[in-house]
Amino acid sequence: MLSFKGAAVARDLCDPHLKASRRDILRVGGCGMLGMSLGSMLRMQAQASEANLGGGPGWGKAKSIILVYLQGGPSHLDLWDPKENLPDNVKSVFSPISTKLPGVQYTENLPKLSQINDRFTMIRSMSYTPNGLFNHTAAIYQMMTGYTTDKVSPSGQLEPPNPKDFPNFGSNLIRLRPVDEPMLPFVMLPRPLQESNVVGKGGTAGFLGKAFDPYTLYPSGDDMDMDKMSRIKIDDLKLRPEVFSVRLQRRAKLRDLLNQKMPEINKAVESFELDEYYDRALSLIVSGRARDAFELSAEPEALRDQYGRNTFGQSCLLARRLVEAGTRVVEVIWPKVANSDNHSWDHHTGLSKRMKNQSAPMLDSGLSTLIEDLDDRGMLEDTMVVAVGEFGRSPQRGVSTSGNNNSDDGRDHWPYCYTGIMAGAGIGRGVVYGKSDKTASAPLENPVHPGELLATIYHGFGIDPETMVYNHLNQPREIVKAQAVTSLFA
């Protein structure tokens, strides 16, 4: 074990995705004199020393995270950042209402969230300037990985996911902070990330490998089915009727015996880490912990009603149950049916009716109940909740900002200023962070880039944002190129 400036470093030189921070590299500088190349240095495993690399407000307080991903880009002007004394084509058609925080207003669309905003932080200064045309796929990829992509088509779309992609932040989290329970570490529901015909971009483990992909379960149907989540298929979490747990465990013992008697085979298996994955899967199935977490019928009917008898509401409830059972990362992807007019946030037309009658009521009930439920159970102490989209909507209605057609009752894409919510795991309560200008077009104070939001999430888990991993070309890359906004923590 080596120690540089007080940081004890224990490294596994065989780890193909090393975790070493840029500061580790700077510490050793000319370590070639010690017989250690830069490549060897970058391959060092830094788990034992990560706790010494960070610190500060909120460091390491999070044990789990629920991302409520509002795909499509909600209009901040029509939800939680309304403005007054504006021209009719800018001002929201919805009336402002008071909230639990004096002087802070939402629109009439969020009556429930307005009464619990003393429990979370609202970031009114999310902002970034896109590279090229800012359509959904590229924006989603950036939001989920912290990186932009080199290949963007004229329409702003990307190629399908591939092993060269940067990992979804959830994949980084479960690799750097593996679960210690026989539980699914990373769950994405109720559908994959999707834009047009590109499915899953930004939603995989990419170059980390499929072992760190999320567990996915996507029921059929749409949001109009009031109890769809009860039909989630979890067959792969169940024992087949003819295979009892005792028989399964006996098979595992037989496998272990064969490994002991056949060292060559055992060595080959270990080289692909199959033993570890087999044991995890076996523990998961035999324990029944994950299977039980999906039993939404175990919840009181009144609480299920409070969350909302729709796919989004029941997904939020399921997210709480999964975290309660030991899942590290849950991503609730909005809406149930990608690119649909039904409940989508992509309000290029018909914003006034679609938001009031479809999107906003579901968000208001589901998200407010999730935060209240976690808080009342004491789970908000170490569970981080983040609600955000890939961008906001244009201040002026009826204009084109991304090549799309927009009606007089619609807003186009707008990455320059929008709103996100964070709660739990040390995040401030009853805080409005940042400030937008008089038309919500740009931040006036404390802009927060999506990469900085991800860096803040990593910081909350006690992971230095400068931690390095190897990509598919064996090149070192930071998990995110940004610094945590530690002032978001209380």
C-alpha positions in Angstrom: 0.0 0.0 0.0 1.3 3.4 -0.9 0.5 6.7 0.7 0.7 10.1 -1.0 0.1 13.2 1.2 -1.9 11.3 3.7 -4.1 9.4 1.2 -3.8 5.7 1.7 -4.2 4.1 -1.6 -5.1 0.4 -2.0 -5.4 -0.5 -5.7 -6.3 -3.6 -7.8 -4.1 -3.4 -10.8 -6.3 -5.9 -12.6 -9.4 -3.7 -12.5 -10.1 -2.7 -16.2 -12.2 0.3 -15.0 -10.0 1.8 -12.4 -11.3 4.4 -10.0 -8.6 7.0 -9.4 -9.1 10.8 -9.2 -7.2 13.4 -11.1 -5.8 14.5 -7.8 -4.3 11.0 -7.3 -2.4 11.5 -10.5 -1.2 14.9 -9.5 -0.1 13.6 -6.2 2.3 11.1 -7.7 3.4 13.2 -10.6 6.8 11.6 -11.4 5.9 8.2 -9.9 7.7 6.6 -12.9 10.8 6.8 -10.7 9.1 4.3 -8.5 8.7 1.9 -11.4 5.0 2.8 -11.9 3.8 4.0 -15.3 0.9 6.4 -15.7 -1.2 3.6 -17.0 -0.5 1.6 -13.9 -1.3 4.6 -11.7 -4.6 5.1 -13.5 -5.5 1.4 -13.0 -5.3 1.7 -9.2 -8.5 0.9 -7.3 -9.3 3.8 -5.0 -12.2 2.6 -3.0 -10.2 2.4 0.2 -9.2 6.0 -0.1 -12.2 7.7 -1.6 -13.5 8.9 1.7 -10.3 11.0 2.1 -10.7 12.7 -1.3 -13.9 14.6 -0.7 -15.7 16.0 2.3 -17.7 19.1 2.9 -21.5 19.6 3.1 -23.5 16.5 2.2 -20.5 14.3 1.5 -21.5 10.6 1.7 -25.0 11.2 3.2 -26.9 9.4 0.3 -27.4 5.7 0.4 -29.9 5.6 -2.5 -31.4 7.8 -5.1 -34.7 8.1 -7.0 -34.5 10.1 -10.2 -37.9 11.3 -11.4 -36.9 12.0 -15.0 -39.4 14.3 -16.7 -38.6 13.5 -20.3 -39.8 15.9 -22.9 -38.9 19.1 -21.0 -41.6 20.6 -18.7 -42.4 24.2 -19.1 -41.0 25.9 -16.0 -43.0 29.1 -16.7 -46.2 27.0 -16.5 -45.3 25.0 -13.4 -42.9 26.3 -10.8 -41.4 29.6 -12.1 -44.3 31.7 -13.2 -43.7 35.4 -14.1 -46.0 38.4 -14.0 -46.3 41.6 -16.0 -45.3 40.0 -19.2 -46.7 40.0 -22.8 -49.5 37.5 -23.4 -47.4 35.3 -25.6 -44.8 34.9 -22.8 -46.9 34.9 -19.6 -48.4 31.6 -18.5 -52.1 31.1 -19.1 -52.3 29.5 -15.6 -52.8 31.6 -12.5 -50.1 31.9 -9.9 -50.7 30.5 -6.4 -48.9 30.9 -3.1 -46.8 28.1 -1.6 -45.6 27.1 1.8 -42.6 29.4 1.3 -43.4 33.1 1.7 -42.9 35.0 -1.6 -42.5 31.9 -3.7 -45.2 31.1 -6.2 -46.1 28.2 -8.4 -48.9 28.0 -10.9 -52.3 26.5 -10.1 -51.2 23.3 -11.7 -49.2 22.3 -8.6 -51.4 22.7 -5.5 -50.0 19.7 -3.7 -46.3 20.4 -4.3 -46.9 24.0 -3.3 -47.8 22.8 0.2 -44.7 20.7 0.7 -42.0 22.8 -0.9 -40.6 23.4 2.6 -39.2 19.9 2.3 -37.0 20.2 -0.8 -34.8 22.5 -2.8 -36.0 24.0 -6.1 -33.3 24.9 -8.6 -34.6 27.7 -10.8 -31.3 28.2 -12.7 -30.6 24.9 -14.5 -28.9 26.0 -17.7 -26.6 25.0 -20.5 -25.7 26.0 -24.1 -26.1 23.0 -26.4 -23.7 21.9 -29.1 -25.7 22.2 -32.4 -29.4 21.5 -32.5 -30.8 20.8 -29.1 -33.4 18.0 -29.5 -34.2 15.3 -27.0 -31.8 12.5 -27.6 -28.6 14.4 -27.3 -30.0 16.3 -24.3 -31.1 13.1 -22.6 -27.6 11.6 -23.2 -26.0 14.6 -21.6 -28.4 14.6 -18.6 -27.9 10.9 -17.9 -24.1 10.6 -18.5 -22.7 14.1 -18.1 -21.2 13.9 -21.5 -22.1 15.2 -25.0 -21.9 13.0 -28.0 -19.8 13.6 -31.1 -22.3 12.2 -33.5 -25.5 14.2 -33.7 -27.7 14.1 -36.9 -29.1 17.3 -38.4 -32.4 16.5 -36.6 -30.5 16.2 -33.2 -30.9 12.5 -32.9 -28.3 9.9 -32.0 -27.4 6.4 -33.1 -28.7 3.5 -30.9 -26.9 2.7 -27.7 -23.6 0.8 -28.0 -20.8 -0.5 -25.8 -18.8 2.7 -26.5 -21.2 4.9 -24.7 -20.5 6.7 -21.5 -22.3 5.0 -18.6 -25.6 6.2 -17.1 -24.8 7.8 -13.7 -26.8 5.0 -12.1 -24.4 2.4 -13.5 -21.4 4.4 -12.1 -23.1 4.6 -8.7 -23.8 0.9 -8.4 -20.3 0.0 -9.5 -18.6 2.4 -7.1 -21.2 1.8 -4.3 -22.3 -1.8 -4.7 -25.4 -2.9 -2.8 -24.8 -5.1 0.3 -28.3 -6.7 0.2 -29.6 -9.5 -2.1 -31.5 -6.8 -4.0 -31.6 -5.3 -7.5 -29.0 -2.6 -7.4 -30.4 -0.4 -10.3 -34.0 -0.4 -11.6 -35.4 1.7 -14.5 -39.2 1.8 -14.9 -41.8 1.9 -16.4 -40.1 2.2 -19.8 -36.7 2.8 -21.3 -35.3 6.1 -22.4 -36.6 6.7 -25.9 -36.8 9.4 -28.5 -38.2 8.6 -31.9 -36.7 5.3 -32.9 -33.7 5.5 -30.6 -34.3 3.4 -27.5 -32.1 3.3 -24.5 -29.5 5.9 -25.4 -27.9 7.2 -22.2 -29.7 4.5 -20.2 -27.1 1.7 -20.2 -23.8 1.0 -18.5 -22.0 1.6 -21.8 -18.3 0.8 -21.6 -18.6 -0.4 -18.0 -20.3 -3.6 -19.4 -23.7 -5.1 -19.1 -23.1 -6.2 -15.6 -23.9 -2.7 -14.5 -27.0 -2.1 -16.8 -30.3 -1.3 -15.0 -32.9 -4.0 -14.4 -35.8 -3.0 -16.6 -39.5 -4.0 -16.5 -41.8 -2.4 -19.0 -45.5 -3.3 -18.9 -47.6 -2.9 -22.0 -50.4 -0.3 -22.4 -50.5 3.4 -21.7 -51.1 5.8 -18.9 -54.9 5.6 -19.3 -54.8 2.1 -17.6 -55.4 3.1 -14.0 -53.7 0.1 -12.4 -51.1 -1.0 -14.9 -48.3 -1.4 -12.4 -50.0 -4.4 -10.9 -49.3 -6.2 -14.2 -45.5 -5.8 -14.1 -43.9 -9.1 -15.1 -41.3 -10.3 -12.6 -41.1 -13.9 -13.8 -37.3 -13.8 -13.7 -37.4 -12.9 -10.0 -39.4 -16.0 -9.2 -38.4 -19.7 -8.8 -40.0 -21.9 -11.3 -42.6 -24.2 -9.6 -40.6 -27.3 -10.3 -37.4 -25.8 -8.8 -37.5 -25.3 -5.1 -35.0 -23.1 -3.4 -33.3 -26.1 -1.7 -32.7 -27.7 -5.1 -31.3 -24.4 -6.4 -28.9 -24.1 -3.5 -27.8 -27.7 -4.0 -27.0 -26.9 -7.6 -24.9 -24.0 -6.4 -23.0 -26.3 -4.0 -22.4 -28.7 -6.9 -21.0 -25.9 -9.0 -18.7 -24.9 -6.1 -17.4 -28.5 -5.8 -16.7 -28.7 -9.5 -14.8 -25.4 -9.3 -12.6 -26.9 -6.6 -11.9 -30.0 -8.5 -11.3 -28.3 -11.8 -8.9 -25.4 -11.3 -8.5 -24.6 -15.0 -12.2 -24.2 -15.4 -12.5 -22.3 -12.2 -9.8 -19.9 -13.3 -11.6 -19.2 -16.6 -14.9 -18.6 -14.8 -13.2 -16.2 -12.4 -11.6 -14.3 -15.2 -15.1 -13.4 -16.5 -16.5 -12.8 -13.0 -19.3 -15.3 -13.6 -19.1 -16.7 -10.1 -19.9 -13.3 -8.6 -22.8 -12.7 -10.9 -24.2 -16.2 -10.4 -24.1 -15.8 -6.7 -25.8 -12.4 -6.9 -28.6 -13.8 -9.0 -29.0 -16.9 -6.8 -29.2 -14.8 -3.6 -31.7 -12.5 -5.3 -34.0 -15.3 -6.3 -33.8 -17.3 -3.2 -34.3 -14.4 -0.8 -37.5 -13.2 -2.5 -36.6 -9.6 -1.4 -36.9 -8.1 -4.9 -40.0 -10.0 -5.7 -41.7 -8.8 -2.6 -40.9 -5.2 -3.3 -43.0 -5.4 -6.4 -46.1 -6.3 -4.5 -47.9 -3.0 -4.6 -51.1 -4.7 -3.4 -49.4 -4.8 0.1 -49.8 -1.0 0.3 -52.9 0.6 1.8 -55.4 1.5 -0.8 -55.6 5.1 0.4 -51.9 5.6 -0.1 -52.0 4.1 -3.6 -54.8 6.6 -4.3 -52.7 9.4 -3.0 -49.8 8.6 -5.3 -52.2 8.4 -8.2 -53.8 5.4 -9.9 -51.8 5.8 -13.0 -48.5 4.5 -14.2 -46.4 7.5 -13.0 -48.0 7.5 -9.5 -47.6 3.8 -9.0 -44.1 3.9 -10.4 -43.2 6.5 -7.7 -44.7 4.2 -5.0 -42.8 1.2 -6.4 -39.6 3.4 -6.3 -40.1 3.9 -2.6 -40.6 0.2 -2.0 -37.5 -0.7 -4.0 -35.3 1.7 -2.1 -36.9 0.4 1.1 -35.8 -3.1 0.1 -32.2 -2.1 -0.6 -32.1 -0.9 -4.2 -29.5 1.8 -4.7 -30.8 3.6 -7.8 -34.3 3.9 -9.2 -35.0 5.9 -12.3 -38.7 6.6 -13.0 -38.9 7.6 -16.7 -41.7 9.9 -17.8 -44.0 9.4 -19.7 -45.3 5.8 -20.0 -45.5 6.0 -23.8 -42.5 7.8 -25.3 -43.3 10.6 -27.8 -47.1 10.3 -27.2 -49.6 13.1 -27.0 -50.9 11.3 -23.9 -49.4 12.9 -20.8 -46.1 14.0 -22.6 -44.2 17.1 -21.5 -43.3 17.8 -25.1 -45.9 20.6 -25.4 -45.4 22.1 -28.9 -49.1 22.4 -29.2 -52.1 22.3 -26.9 -50.1 23.2 -23.8 -53.0 24.8 -21.9 -55.2 21.7 -22.0 -52.6 18.9 -22.0 -50.7 20.3 -19.0 -53.8 21.1 -16.9 -55.7 17.8 -17.6 -52.9 15.3 -18.1 -49.3 16.0 -17.1 -49.5 18.4 -14.2 -52.0 16.5 -12.0 -50.0 13.3 -12.3 -46.8 15.0 -11.4 -48.3 16.9 -8.6 -49.8 13.9 -6.9 -47.0 11.4 -7.6 -44.0 13.6 -6.7 -45.5 15.3 -3.7 -46.6 12.0 -2.2 -43.2 10.4 -2.9 -41.4 13.2 -1.0 -43.9 13.2 1.9 -43.9 9.4 2.1 -40.1 9.2 2.3 -39.9 12.0 4.8 -42.6 10.6 7.1 -40.8 7.2 7.1 -37.5 8.8 7.9 -36.1 7.6 4.6 -35.4 11.1 3.3 -32.4 11.2 5.6 -30.4 9.1 3.2 -32.5 8.9 0.1 -31.9 11.6 -2.5 -34.8 12.5 -4.8 -34.2 14.4 -8.0 -36.9 15.6 -10.5 -35.6 17.2 -13.7 -36.0 17.1 -17.5 -33.5 17.4 -20.2 -34.4 21.1 -20.8 -37.3 23.6 -20.2 -39.6 25.3 -22.7 -39.2 28.6 -24.6 -40.4 31.7 -22.9 -42.2 32.9 -26.0 -45.0 30.7 -27.3 -45.4 29.9 -31.0 -41.8 30.4 -31.9 -39.3 27.8 -33.2 -36.0 27.4 -31.3 -35.1 23.9 -32.4 -36.5 23.4 -35.9 -39.9 22.3 -34.6 -43.3 23.8 -35.4 -45.1 25.3 -32.5 -48.7 26.6 -32.2 -49.7 29.7 -30.4 -50.5 27.4 -27.5 -47.2 25.6 -27.4 -43.5 26.2 -26.4 -40.4 24.9 -28.0 -37.2 23.4 -26.4 -35.2 25.7 -24.2 -32.0 24.6 -22.5 -30.8 28.0 -21.4 -33.0 28.2 -18.2 -35.3 25.7 -16.5 -36.1 24.2 -13.1 -35.2 21.1 -11.2 -36.0 19.7 -7.8 -33.7 18.0 -5.2 -34.6 16.6 -1.8 -33.1 14.4 0.9 -29.7 13.1 1.9 -28.6 16.5 3.2 -30.1 18.7 0.5 -31.5 21.9 1.9 -35.2 22.1 2.9 -37.4 25.0 1.8 -34.7 26.5 -0.4 -35.0 28.2 -3.8 -31.5 28.0 -5.3 -30.7 30.3 -8.2 -32.9 32.8 -9.9 -34.1 33.3 -13.4 -34.6 36.6 -15.2 -37.9 38.4 -15.7 -39.0 36.1 -18.6 -37.3 32.9 -17.2 -35.0 33.0 -20.3 -31.7 32.8 -18.5 -30.3 32.5 -14.9 -29.6 35.7 -13.0 -27.9 33.9 -10.2 -26.1 30.6 -9.6 -26.5 28.7 -12.9 -26.4 24.9 -12.6 -25.2 22.8 -15.5 -26.6 19.2 -15.8 -23.0 18.0 -15.3 -22.8 19.9 -12.1 -26.1 18.3 -11.0 -24.6 14.8 -11.6 -21.4 15.8 -9.8 -23.6 16.9 -6.8 -25.3 13.5 -6.9 -21.9 11.7 -6.8 -20.7 14.0 -4.0 -23.8 13.0 -2.0 -22.8 9.4 -2.3 -19.2 10.1 -1.2 -17.8 9.8 -4.7 -15.3 12.4 -6.0 -16.6 13.7 -9.4 -13.0 13.5 -10.6 -12.9 9.7 -10.1 -11.4 8.2 -13.2 -12.6 5.1 -15.2 -11.3 3.5 -18.3 -13.4 3.7 -21.5 -13.6 1.1 -24.3 -10.4 2.4 -25.8 -8.6 2.0 -22.5 -8.5 5.8 -22.0 -9.0 7.4 -18.6 -12.1 9.5 -18.2 -13.6 11.4 -15.3 -17.0 10.1 -14.3 -18.2 13.6 -14.9 -16.3 16.8 -16.0 -17.9 19.1 -13.4 -17.7 20.1 -9.8 -20.4 19.4 -7.2 -22.6 22.4 -6.1 -22.1 21.8 -2.4 -24.1 24.9 -1.5 -27.2 22.8 -2.4 -26.6 20.9 0.8 -27.8 22.3 4.1 
